[in-house]
Amino acid sequence: MQILVGLGNPGAKYAANRHNIGFMALDRIASDHGFGPWKAKFQGQIAEGRLGGDKALLLKPETFMNLSGRSVGEAMRFYKLEPDDVTVFHDELDLAPGKVRLKTGGGHAGHNGLRSIHAHIGEAYHRVRLGIGHPGRKELVAAYVLHDFAKSDEGWLDDVLRGLSDGAPHLVEGDRSRFQNAVAARVAPSDPKPAKKPAPAPQPVPEPEAPDTRNPLQRLADKFR
């Protein structure tokens, strides 16, 4: 069994924030793969279902971002799972909007949700880093992540969420390559090959002229007729 965790803040006020892209990812996966209804448990909202042939639990902590680890740790201990069975979807300032990268272990890079999860289950869990871009200055970060996605972001955001949903079964199976390919197919679909131009129609070959069998005197005479 795998636990997929989406990070965000609870409540309508935060629903469309950049910081809530993890919640958005899980909502799309639950909807596309026929998961059961969301219900309150483990200090969060959970939905149960299957991805491919594997049982999966979707978890959206409702402790607010800075305390996300409480919810994740409680769920992991209840099912007697290890950090290797947990994958966290979260916003990533250091990636351009629309970029998706996988990571296992390592630091939290100042992300408060990851910092809390580190404190409760250690660092050896998996992460799906969802690029939202950076506002450019450190002092602008808090306002940036707690602001709704711009209307101009809607296109790439929908593509990313669809790609994450398409790839979720591969992610649970541990096939990272196929997961990344599924995301890429939505975010950067291959351009169709241009149609080949039709070959030019063959030009008729002129028939060779009959040889001139007149003698010079006849040719001169014909010029004056």
Secondary structure as GFF3:
##gff-version 3
##sequence-region A 1 225
A	DSSP	beta_strand	2	6	.	.	.	ID=ss1
A	DSSP	three_ten_helix	12	14	.	.	.	ID=ss2
A	DSSP	three_ten_helix	18	20	.	.	.	ID=ss3
A	DSSP	alpha_helix	21	32	.	.	.	ID=ss4
A	DSSP	beta_strand	39	41	.	.	.	ID=ss5
A	DSSP	beta_strand	44	51	.	.	.	ID=ss6
A	DSSP	beta_strand	54	61	.	.	.	ID=ss7
A	DSSP	three_ten_helix	65	67	.	.	.	ID=ss8
A	DSSP	alpha_helix	68	78	.	.	.	ID=ss9
A	DSSP	three_ten_helix	83	85	.	.	.	ID=ss10
A	DSSP	beta_strand	86	92	.	.	.	ID=ss11
A	DSSP	beta_strand	100	104	.	.	.	ID=ss12
A	DSSP	alpha_helix	112	121	.	.	.	ID=ss13
A	DSSP	beta_strand	126	131	.	.	.	ID=ss14
A	DSSP	three_ten_helix	138	140	.	.	.	ID=ss15
A	DSSP	alpha_helix	141	145	.	.	.	ID=ss16
A	DSSP	three_ten_helix	151	153	.	.	.	ID=ss17
A	DSSP	alpha_helix	154	173	.	.	.	ID=ss18
A	DSSP	alpha_helix	176	187	.	.	.	ID=ss19
A	DSSP	alpha_helix	216	223	.	.	.	ID=ss20
###
